[in-house]
Amino acid sequence: MFDIQTKYVFVTGGVCSSLGKGVSTSSMALLLKSMGYTVNVVKVDPYLNVDAGTMNPYQHGEVYVTFDGAETDLDLGTYERFLNQRMYRTSSITAGKIYKSVIEKERKGEYLGQTVQVIPHVTNEIKETIRKAEEVEGKKVDILFVEIGGTVGDIESIPFIEAIRQFSLEVGRRNCLFVHVTLLPYLKSSDEIKTKPTQHSVAKLRELGVQPDIIVCRSEKDFSKQELKKIALFTNVEERAVIKSLDVSTIYEIPLLYKEQELDKIMCEYLNIPYKTPDLSFLEKKINILKNIDEEVTIGLVGKYVELKDSYKSIHEALFHAGIENKVKVKIMNINSETLSEEELIEALSKVDGILVPGGFGRRGVEGKILAVKYARENNVPFFGICLGMQIMTIEIARNVCGISEANSTEFDPKTPHPVISLLDEQKKVTMKGGTMRLGAQKVILKQNTTAYEAYKSTEIFERHRHRYEFNPEYIPIFEDNNVVFSGFSENGLVEIIEYPQNLWMVGVQFHPEFQSSIFQPHPLFVDFIKASVSFLRKSPD
């Protein structure tokens, strides 16, 4: 729509981590996309891991998987859900990737004997890698957003701050914009909002050569015009460019909050691009539906990382999207399959309207998950098994429906006499952990007249995978003899979806549908699962 040189928006964070930079970045990108500009987003993580694939969910939240199979930071999921567009591996940069590439080039002699240094070699590599994200699906975007992970002042972030400083000199200051997201702490004892940490954070950023154009202030409490003026004065930023980012009932209100403060106009002015009123009507409609919902359905999320919401971030969001589509609020009850006793598990499960067992790895908490499947099957509670959850569903049905009492996965018991779940053939010689699973989007062929087909309304779908184990095809006949339906297969014959039609709704999928849900396009399986859970709720005695 617009014929402009690619513009760049660099987003940094200050004072502390977990401020919601990903939501802020996504919201700003959505504002410009809603004007008709094409956008893409890059996440820069300063850690030395090559990707997020081997990281513990308790430390870093879920591992998000892109359509083309990259294991990335969960912020890429936030970008996709806000923008309703795919991110690719070029949108994920880590210090590990950068240093790995630099070292490989040095080993090949590409630096022609130079002493390899952070400046210029590492910073040049960072800039070159950022530029690769300017093009998406063969087309150059109008505006590229780059979120720098971590907190200004972290030693590992310094090369990336230096790289974006150099970037602004190369493309020109009118072609890039610096946004600093920071925290304004509230001291309850004195009933004060403190601006000093923000002042220090911006001072540190300026020491590194970057002057922010816009400051986005995260705060749990509104702050006064006086405090806003103080921030502007001490950070050398226009008053109108100090933006409030207050706590709201849902993150999808943030773009509307920014628009109220004319952040969209400020960004266009600083980037020297034409302004057009963003069309956020669809988002407003969804939020209006949410605010007028009275009915609530409870979903039991059974896993071993439930204490940290970010461990199952995409699951939470997909359930939220499906709830709005069904005009119900989704309350998630976290049920720890590892620490709760059998009695406690059953008591918790008796209070829910639907049960979901998400993906994961390892044998910890497995028996608790199997018990959750058994409870769902015996009590006709809607059940959704995702990846490992599908494998757990397989084990439970094998043991308690098919009569194979010793059925198991070779992941949990390598010597099981009945490996109903076993290692994928191509995984049997794999020894490296990072980036070696079956990853990314794969075609799934659906069987008609099944729950899955009725949800998707299609015989071919593409869904994202992240697993090493699969349903053992040798056991298909005995499962079919016991009323299990295999409703989805990959092109090479791997089982992708199993159903147990004797229940109100009981579906297990080998892929991760949560990665393709957005508020604009809720995932059909989640929508159907919540619909079934609402039906169960309405049939249940008060």
C-alpha positions as semicolon CSV with decimal commas, in nm:
position;residue;x (nm);y (nm);z (nm)
1;M;0,000;0,000;0,000
2;F;0,281;0,239;0,088
3;D;0,600;0,288;-0,110
4;I;0,855;0,362;0,163
5;Q;1,203;0,258;0,263
6;T;1,198;0,001;0,543
7;K;1,175;0,178;0,879
8;Y;1,297;0,035;1,209
9;V;1,157;0,048;1,561
10;F;1,396;-0,068;1,834
11;V;1,240;-0,157;2,170
12;T;1,456;-0,181;2,484
13;G;1,362;-0,252;2,847
14;G;1,469;-0,095;3,171
15;V;1,456;-0,132;3,551
16;C;1,359;-0,502;3,553
17;S;1,266;-0,795;3,331
18;S;0,917;-0,934;3,258
19;L;0,770;-0,589;3,195
20;G;0,570;-0,703;2,896
21;K;0,800;-0,567;2,625
22;G;0,661;-0,832;2,392
23;V;0,306;-0,705;2,444
24;S;0,418;-0,342;2,405
25;T;0,607;-0,425;2,085
26;S;0,315;-0,626;1,946
27;S;0,069;-0,348;2,030
28;M;0,277;-0,084;1,852
29;A;0,322;-0,314;1,552
30;L;-0,055;-0,377;1,542
31;L;-0,125;-0,002;1,540
32;L;0,091;0,045;1,230
33;K;-0,032;-0,274;1,062
34;S;-0,390;-0,151;1,116
35;M;-0,300;0,156;0,909
36;G;-0,211;-0,065;0,616
37;Y;0,165;-0,090;0,665
38;T;0,336;-0,429;0,640
39;V;0,530;-0,519;0,954
40;N;0,754;-0,786;1,096
41;V;0,900;-0,832;1,444
42;V;1,238;-0,965;1,562
43;K;1,318;-1,082;1,914
44;V;1,681;-1,051;2,023
45;D;1,772;-1,265;2,325
46;P;2,117;-1,195;2,474
47;Y;2,158;-1,544;2,622
48;L;2,425;-1,776;2,480
49;N;2,186;-2,062;2,399
50;V;2,160;-2,104;2,023
51;D;1,783;-2,128;2,062
52;A;1,524;-2,180;2,338
53;G;1,480;-2,552;2,265
54;T;1,677;-2,690;2,559
55;M;1,568;-2,434;2,820
56;N;1,370;-2,522;3,132
57;P;1,013;-2,380;3,121
58;Y;1,051;-2,264;3,483
59;Q;1,342;-2,041;3,381
60;H;1,219;-1,907;3,050
61;G;0,857;-2,003;2,996
62;E;0,731;-2,213;2,708
63;V;0,933;-2,291;2,398
64;Y;0,741;-2,146;2,104
65;V;0,769;-2,317;1,765
66;T;0,741;-2,123;1,440
67;F;0,580;-2,251;1,121
68;D;0,923;-2,324;0,974
69;G;1,036;-2,516;1,281
70;A;1,244;-2,276;1,491
71;E;1,235;-2,321;1,870
72;T;1,209;-1,970;2,005
73;D;1,127;-1,739;2,292
74;L;0,758;-1,717;2,386
75;D;0,745;-1,352;2,270
76;L;0,720;-1,473;1,910
77;G;0,389;-1,629;2,010
78;T;0,274;-1,291;2,140
79;Y;0,368;-1,128;1,808
80;E;0,174;-1,389;1,612
81;R;-0,135;-1,368;1,833
82;F;-0,151;-0,987;1,813
83;L;-0,065;-0,951;1,445
84;N;-0,238;-1,264;1,314
85;Q;0,062;-1,338;1,093
86;R;0,340;-1,595;1,097
87;M;0,682;-1,532;1,240
88;Y;0,973;-1,729;1,097
89;R;1,318;-1,834;1,222
90;T;1,460;-1,502;1,100
91;S;1,252;-1,337;1,376
92;S;1,453;-1,508;1,649
93;I;1,808;-1,394;1,723
94;T;2,017;-1,507;2,019
95;A;2,369;-1,423;2,128
96;G;2,444;-1,792;2,083
97;K;2,344;-1,778;1,715
98;I;2,547;-1,462;1,660
99;Y;2,867;-1,589;1,823
100;K;2,829;-1,931;1,659
101;S;2,808;-1,765;1,317
102;V;3,104;-1,536;1,386
103;I;3,321;-1,827;1,504
104;E;3,224;-2,038;1,203
105;K;3,320;-1,753;0,969
106;E;3,652;-1,710;1,149
107;R;3,725;-2,082;1,117
108;K;3,654;-2,065;0,741
109;G;3,895;-1,773;0,705
110;E;3,625;-1,527;0,599
111;Y;3,777;-1,248;0,808
112;L;4,105;-1,278;0,615
113;G;4,325;-1,307;0,920
114;Q;4,181;-1,011;1,109
115;T;4,164;-1,011;1,486
116;V;3,799;-1,096;1,545
117;Q;3,640;-0,854;1,793
118;V;3,302;-0,756;1,935
119;I;3,326;-0,434;1,736
120;P;3,301;-0,456;1,438
121;H;3,260;-0,830;1,377
122;V;2,995;-0,923;1,634
123;T;2,800;-0,599;1,590
124;N;2,813;-0,636;1,210
125;E;2,678;-0,990;1,244
126;I;2,393;-0,862;1,461
127;K;2,303;-0,595;1,205
128;E;2,319;-0,840;0,914
129;T;2,099;-1,087;1,101
130;I;1,841;-0,818;1,182
131;R;1,829;-0,719;0,815
132;K;1,736;-1,075;0,716
133;A;1,398;-1,020;0,882
134;E;1,319;-0,723;0,657
135;E;1,181;-0,970;0,403
136;V;0,887;-1,199;0,481
137;E;0,757;-1,455;0,233
138;G;0,950;-1,287;-0,049
139;K;0,833;-0,931;0,021
140;K;1,011;-0,649;0,199
141;V;0,815;-0,506;0,492
142;D;0,749;-0,138;0,555
143;I;0,839;-0,142;0,924
144;L;1,058;-0,385;1,118
145;F;1,021;-0,394;1,496
146;V;1,322;-0,522;1,692
147;E;1,275;-0,610;2,059
148;I;1,600;-0,632;2,257
149;G;1,553;-0,885;2,538
150;G;1,687;-0,843;2,888
151;T;1,735;-0,517;3,076
152;V;1,953;-0,220;2,986
153;G;2,263;-0,248;3,202
154;D;2,297;-0,625;3,163
155;I;2,649;-0,702;3,047
156;E;2,533;-0,949;2,782
157;S;2,306;-0,686;2,620
158;I;2,581;-0,432;2,552
159;P;2,684;-0,560;2,203
160;F;2,320;-0,551;2,092
161;I;2,266;-0,194;2,216
162;E;2,586;-0,096;2,036
163;A;2,464;-0,266;1,719
164;I;2,134;-0,075;1,714
165;R;2,323;0,250;1,783
166;Q;2,533;0,184;1,474
167;F;2,220;0,081;1,284
168;S;2,060;0,421;1,342
169;L;2,367;0,596;1,199
170;E;2,363;0,376;0,889
171;V;1,993;0,409;0,803
172;G;1,949;0,765;0,931
173;R;1,771;0,890;1,241
174;R;1,450;0,964;1,047
175;N;1,428;0,600;0,951
176;C;1,443;0,451;1,298
177;L;1,273;0,497;1,629
178;F;1,390;0,405;1,979
179;V;1,128;0,302;2,236
180;H;1,224;0,230;2,597
181;V;0,981;0,027;2,810
182;T;1,035;0,084;3,179
183;L;0,879;0,030;3,521
184;L;0,746;0,296;3,756
185;P;0,744;0,121;4,096
186;Y;0,463;0,202;4,336
187;L;0,547;0,224;4,707
188;K;0,234;0,140;4,899
189;S;0,366;0,261;5,236
190;S;0,416;0,615;5,109
191;D;0,155;0,595;4,831
192;E;0,410;0,715;4,577
193;I;0,506;0,637;4,218
194;K;0,885;0,650;4,186
195;T;1,043;0,783;3,866
196;K;1,409;0,760;3,972
197;P;1,466;0,401;3,844
198;T;1,341;0,512;3,501
199;Q;1,571;0,814;3,506
200;H;1,869;0,590;3,585
201;S;1,770;0,336;3,322
202;V;1,751;0,598;3,048
203;A;2,080;0,752;3,170
204;K;2,244;0,409;3,128
205;L;2,095;0,375;2,780
206;R;2,228;0,718;2,684
207;E;2,573;0,624;2,816
208;L;2,563;0,347;2,555
209;G;2,482;0,600;2,282
210;V;2,107;0,550;2,246
211;Q;1,860;0,831;2,319
212;P;1,502;0,698;2,338
213;D;1,236;0,887;2,143
214;I;0,945;0,734;2,332
215;I;0,921;0,602;2,686
216;V;0,648;0,349;2,769
217;C;0,591;0,348;3,145
218;R;0,455;0,027;3,297
219;S;0,273;0,091;3,622
220;E;0,012;-0,083;3,833
221;K;-0,122;0,257;3,937
222;D;-0,198;0,567;3,734
223;F;0,047;0,854;3,768
224;S;0,003;1,229;3,752
225;K;0,088;1,490;3,491
226;Q;0,358;1,616;3,728
227;E;0,531;1,277;3,729
228;L;0,497;1,253;3,352
229;K;0,663;1,594;3,312
230;K;0,942;1,491;3,548
231;I;1,014;1,179;3,343
232;A;1,021;1,383;3,022
233;L;1,255;1,644;3,171
234;F;1,508;1,399;3,313
235;T;1,511;1,168;3,011
236;N;1,517;1,430;2,734
237;V;1,192;1,299;2,582
238;E;0,890;1,503;2,473
239;E;0,606;1,501;2,728
240;R;0,360;1,364;2,473
241;A;0,601;1,078;2,404
242;V;0,588;0,954;2,765
243;I;0,320;0,686;2,735
244;K;0,125;0,529;3,018
245;S;0,100;0,150;3,006
246;L;-0,123;0,069;3,300
247;D;-0,258;-0,268;3,410
248;V;-0,572;-0,364;3,214
249;S;-0,818;-0,653;3,229
250;T;-0,673;-0,812;2,914
251;I;-0,351;-0,748;2,719
252;Y;-0,557;-0,696;2,403
253;E;-0,668;-0,360;2,541
254;I;-0,311;-0,227;2,525
255;P;-0,326;-0,117;2,156
256;L;-0,643;0,078;2,237
257;L;-0,475;0,236;2,541
258;Y;-0,180;0,343;2,323
259;K;-0,411;0,483;2,056
260;E;-0,593;0,695;2,316
261;Q;-0,259;0,859;2,393
262;E;-0,191;0,909;2,020
263;L;0,115;0,685;2,021
264;D;0,020;0,584;1,665
265;K;0,051;0,948;1,548
266;I;0,377;1,000;1,737
267;M;0,534;0,690;1,578
268;C;0,433;0,801;1,228
269;E;0,569;1,148;1,288
270;Y;0,906;1,023;1,418
271;L;0,936;0,770;1,135
272;N;0,832;1,031;0,876
273;I;0,553;0,817;0,729
274;P;0,192;0,909;0,639
275;Y;-0,066;0,868;0,913
276;K;-0,395;0,687;0,868
277;T;-0,640;0,612;1,150
278;P;-0,581;0,249;1,259
279;D;-0,877;0,017;1,210
280;L;-0,908;-0,158;1,547
281;S;-1,283;-0,221;1,523
282;F;-1,247;-0,600;1,525
283;L;-1,038;-0,586;1,842
284;E;-1,286;-0,348;2,005
285;K;-1,569;-0,588;1,918
286;K;-1,387;-0,883;2,079
287;I;-1,313;-0,686;2,397
288;N;-1,674;-0,569;2,414
289;I;-1,790;-0,934;2,394
290;L;-1,548;-1,025;2,672
291;K;-1,672;-0,749;2,901
292;N;-2,033;-0,862;2,863
293;I;-1,981;-1,232;2,933
294;D;-2,141;-1,374;3,248
295;E;-2,106;-1,752;3,209
296;E;-1,782;-1,917;3,322
297;V;-1,642;-2,260;3,234
298;T;-1,360;-2,423;3,434
299;I;-1,081;-2,609;3,258
300;G;-0,839;-2,829;3,453
301;L;-0,485;-2,786;3,318
302;V;-0,299;-3,097;3,431
303;G;0,081;-3,071;3,415
304;K;0,401;-3,042;3,613
305;Y;0,491;-2,678;3,532
306;V;0,154;-2,528;3,623
307;E;0,290;-2,293;3,891
308;L;0,440;-2,070;3,620
309;K;0,175;-1,942;3,378
310;D;0,432;-1,870;3,107
311;S;0,519;-2,241;3,091
312;Y;0,191;-2,294;2,906
313;K;0,149;-1,940;2,772
314;S;0,006;-2,037;2,432
315;I;-0,235;-2,285;2,594
316;H;-0,370;-2,011;2,823
317;E;-0,412;-1,773;2,529
318;A;-0,578;-2,032;2,302
319;L;-0,830;-2,115;2,577
320;F;-0,894;-1,742;2,622
321;H;-0,956;-1,695;2,249
322;A;-1,188;-1,997;2,238
323;G;-1,379;-1,866;2,537
324;I;-1,456;-1,537;2,364
325;E;-1,566;-1,728;2,054
326;N;-1,808;-1,932;2,272
327;K;-1,907;-1,623;2,472
328;V;-1,789;-1,769;2,802
329;K;-1,509;-1,684;3,039
330;V;-1,253;-1,961;3,076
331;K;-1,125;-2,015;3,428
332;I;-0,812;-2,229;3,434
333;M;-0,758;-2,453;3,735
334;N;-0,392;-2,554;3,758
335;I;-0,357;-2,917;3,868
336;N;-0,007;-3,042;3,945
337;S;0,015;-3,402;3,827
338;E;0,344;-3,459;4,010
339;T;0,282;-3,333;4,363
340;L;-0,087;-3,408;4,425
341;S;-0,195;-3,741;4,569
342;E;-0,452;-3,955;4,386
343;E;-0,723;-3,837;4,624
344;E;-0,628;-3,471;4,577
345;L;-0,618;-3,511;4,199
346;I;-0,964;-3,664;4,184
347;E;-1,103;-3,397;4,414
348;A;-0,960;-3,125;4,188
349;L;-1,083;-3,294;3,870
350;S;-1,434;-3,321;4,012
351;K;-1,456;-2,940;4,005
352;V;-1,381;-2,886;3,635
353;D;-1,589;-2,886;3,315
354;G;-1,307;-2,993;3,084
355;I;-0,959;-3,144;3,124
356;L;-0,651;-3,056;2,920
357;V;-0,315;-3,234;2,940
358;P;-0,052;-3,028;2,752
359;G;0,285;-3,118;2,603
360;G;0,598;-3,193;2,801
361;F;0,888;-3,431;2,847
362;G;1,006;-3,686;3,102
363;R;0,837;-3,932;3,335
364;R;0,777;-3,699;3,631
365;G;0,406;-3,655;3,690
366;V;0,306;-3,906;3,421
367;E;0,093;-4,131;3,642
368;G;-0,104;-3,829;3,761
369;K;-0,173;-3,736;3,399
370;I;-0,284;-4,092;3,322
371;L;-0,523;-4,071;3,617
372;A;-0,664;-3,745;3,472
373;V;-0,737;-3,918;3,140
374;K;-0,902;-4,209;3,322
375;Y;-1,118;-3,971;3,524
376;A;-1,224;-3,784;3,209
377;R;-1,310;-4,105;3,024
378;E;-1,505;-4,263;3,310
379;N;-1,696;-3,946;3,396
380;N;-1,764;-3,827;3,041
381;V;-1,571;-3,503;3,100
382;P;-1,444;-3,337;2,779
383;F;-1,073;-3,414;2,738
384;F;-0,806;-3,257;2,519
385;G;-0,458;-3,414;2,499
386;I;-0,183;-3,218;2,326
387;C;0,146;-3,382;2,217
388;L;0,250;-3,565;2,535
389;G;-0,115;-3,536;2,640
390;M;-0,215;-3,738;2,335
391;Q;0,048;-4,001;2,423
392;I;-0,081;-4,015;2,781
393;M;-0,434;-4,064;2,646
394;T;-0,302;-4,352;2,435
395;I;-0,141;-4,522;2,736
396;E;-0,454;-4,488;2,950
397;I;-0,683;-4,630;2,682
398;A;-0,438;-4,913;2,611
399;R;-0,427;-5,010;2,979
400;N;-0,788;-4,962;3,080
401;V;-0,992;-5,007;2,761
402;C;-0,781;-5,236;2,542
403;G;-0,669;-5,450;2,837
404;I;-0,293;-5,404;2,779
405;S;-0,202;-5,353;3,143
406;E;0,172;-5,305;3,083
407;A;0,132;-5,055;2,801
408;N;0,368;-4,759;2,821
409;S;0,590;-4,523;2,628
410;T;0,956;-4,609;2,576
411;E;1,028;-4,257;2,701
412;F;0,908;-4,361;3,047
413;D;0,996;-4,731;3,038
414;P;1,248;-4,830;2,767
415;K;1,187;-5,201;2,844
416;T;0,807;-5,198;2,836
417;P;0,670;-5,514;2,666
418;H;0,396;-5,303;2,504
419;P;0,545;-4,979;2,361
420;V;0,224;-4,817;2,240
421;I;0,430;-4,497;2,218
422;S;0,781;-4,531;2,078
423;L;1,066;-4,323;1,942
424;L;1,030;-4,192;1,587
425;D;1,253;-4,392;1,349
426;E;1,456;-4,084;1,251
427;Q;1,518;-4,009;1,621
428;K;1,678;-4,342;1,709
429;K;2,033;-4,234;1,624
430;V;2,001;-3,874;1,740
431;T;2,228;-3,780;2,033
432;M;2,222;-3,399;2,019
433;K;1,934;-3,233;2,205
434;G;1,898;-2,887;2,052
435;G;1,695;-2,848;1,732
436;T;1,677;-3,222;1,661
437;M;1,311;-3,306;1,721
438;R;1,036;-3,330;1,460
439;L;0,974;-2,958;1,436
440;G;0,749;-2,711;1,257
441;A;0,444;-2,737;1,036
442;Q;0,352;-3,072;0,883
443;K;0,055;-3,165;0,669
444;V;-0,216;-3,365;0,847
445;I;-0,482;-3,550;0,646
446;L;-0,818;-3,572;0,824
447;K;-1,080;-3,843;0,804
448;Q;-1,434;-3,719;0,737
449;N;-1,721;-3,771;0,984
450;T;-1,489;-3,729;1,283
451;T;-1,470;-3,472;1,563
452;A;-1,151;-3,327;1,414
453;Y;-1,300;-3,292;1,067
454;E;-1,615;-3,126;1,204
455;A;-1,397;-2,875;1,390
456;Y;-1,163;-2,793;1,101
457;K;-1,415;-2,835;0,815
458;S;-1,125;-2,952;0,601
459;T;-0,951;-3,275;0,500
460;E;-0,602;-3,117;0,496
461;I;-0,445;-2,899;0,762
462;F;-0,095;-2,785;0,860
463;E;-0,003;-2,794;1,228
464;R;0,321;-2,737;1,420
465;H;0,508;-3,019;1,589
466;R;0,773;-3,059;1,856
467;H;0,825;-3,422;1,958
468;R;1,047;-3,730;1,940
469;Y;0,792;-4,005;2,016
470;E;0,490;-4,130;1,819
471;F;0,197;-4,370;1,835
472;N;0,323;-4,720;1,751
473;P;0,127;-4,819;1,435
474;E;0,144;-5,189;1,529
475;Y;-0,128;-5,120;1,787
476;I;-0,375;-4,949;1,552
477;P;-0,591;-5,266;1,498
478;I;-0,644;-5,339;1,868
479;F;-0,730;-4,974;1,937
480;E;-0,979;-4,968;1,650
481;D;-1,133;-5,288;1,786
482;N;-1,196;-5,093;2,108
483;N;-1,374;-4,801;1,941
484;V;-1,078;-4,565;1,910
485;V;-1,091;-4,353;1,593
486;F;-0,770;-4,246;1,418
487;S;-0,892;-3,928;1,255
488;G;-0,567;-3,771;1,137
489;F;-0,248;-3,903;0,978
490;S;0,066;-3,739;0,842
491;E;0,160;-3,786;0,476
492;N;0,404;-4,062;0,575
493;G;0,148;-4,244;0,789
494;L;0,225;-4,118;1,142
495;V;-0,078;-4,102;1,372
496;E;-0,161;-3,735;1,433
497;I;-0,509;-3,742;1,593
498;I;-0,693;-4,001;1,800
499;E;-1,051;-3,980;1,927
500;Y;-1,263;-4,177;2,170
501;P;-1,621;-4,116;2,048
502;Q;-1,780;-4,289;2,347
503;N;-1,709;-3,971;2,542
504;L;-1,878;-3,634;2,503
505;W;-1,550;-3,499;2,357
506;M;-1,218;-3,681;2,382
507;V;-0,942;-3,588;2,138
508;G;-0,565;-3,627;2,143
509;V;-0,336;-3,455;1,892
510;Q;0,035;-3,513;1,836
511;F;0,088;-3,150;1,728
512;H;0,060;-2,817;1,911
513;P;-0,258;-2,639;1,793
514;E;-0,211;-2,364;2,054
515;F;0,070;-2,215;1,844
516;Q;-0,177;-2,120;1,569
517;S;-0,449;-1,954;1,774
518;S;-0,503;-1,578;1,783
519;I;-0,775;-1,348;1,907
520;F;-0,857;-1,282;1,541
521;Q;-0,868;-1,654;1,448
522;P;-0,928;-1,880;1,750
523;H;-0,810;-2,234;1,686
524;P;-1,102;-2,460;1,582
525;L;-1,004;-2,749;1,812
526;F;-0,990;-2,521;2,116
527;V;-1,322;-2,363;2,015
528;D;-1,481;-2,709;1,986
529;F;-1,328;-2,825;2,317
530;I;-1,466;-2,523;2,503
531;K;-1,803;-2,571;2,333
532;A;-1,812;-2,930;2,464
533;S;-1,702;-2,814;2,810
534;V;-1,985;-2,560;2,819
535;S;-2,224;-2,840;2,724
536;F;-2,089;-3,052;3,010
537;L;-2,125;-2,756;3,249
538;R;-2,486;-2,700;3,150
539;K;-2,575;-3,068;3,192
540;S;-2,406;-3,094;3,532
541;P;-2,624;-3,075;3,844
542;D;-2,583;-2,754;4,047
